[in-house]
Amino acid sequence: MEAMSDQSTSICSHCDRAIPAANIDLHYAHCSRNLEKCKICGDMVPKKHADDHYLSTHAPVSCSLCSETMERDILDIHTGENCPRRIITCEFCEFPLPAIDLAEHQEVCGNRTELCHLCNKYVRLRERYIHEVGCNGNQDRTVGSSRDVREAERAQGARRRQQNDISTRRLLFTIAITGIAVILGSFFLTKGGRAQ
């Protein structure tokens, strides 16, 4: 039975599809007049939409963050992992900034110090995790008098106030950016509504 169905079909020389033998001439005339094979993916595309097919499927695209042009299929990987303008959070202060600025920022940020409450020593933020693992809680013997301890506590209070100031600044920055985004969005929405 299959041999019979194979004999009753012919392969269209334009689209390489199996077509019933009785219809092959009519199919070929229609197919060659209206369709063309995409040189990249091999799909048959209506001739009048060939340019649109190329632009929407195969044309190189630009990254919206850094404007680098690349193949469409690697854009997601680029924006998620490789783009120098993608936003990354600092591991020390959790401030979001472009990846290209991260190393310089973390160099400064990681050198800031905080007081370890177990041993009463100041520790660089970049060394904090290693310190916490190895800290045995013995107080630093160099802090001899209660006056020194009070000064350390005052400094710690000032540091906490400074961190609260940073948190407040970060919150205000976020609110400002959100406000700007809302204003720009409403502007473009209004502009788009007028165009129609």
Buried (B, 14 or more C-beta within 10 A) or exposed (E): EEEEEEEEBBEBEBBEEEBEEEEBEEBBEEBBEEBBBBEEEEEBBEEEEBEEBBEEBBEEBEBEBBEBEBEEEEBEEBBEEBBEBBEBEBEBBEBEBBBEEBEEBBEEBBEEBBBBEEBBBBBBBBEBEEBEEEBEEEEEEEBEEEEEEEEBEEEBEEBEEEEEEEEEEBEEEEEEEEEEEEEEEEEEEEEEEEEE
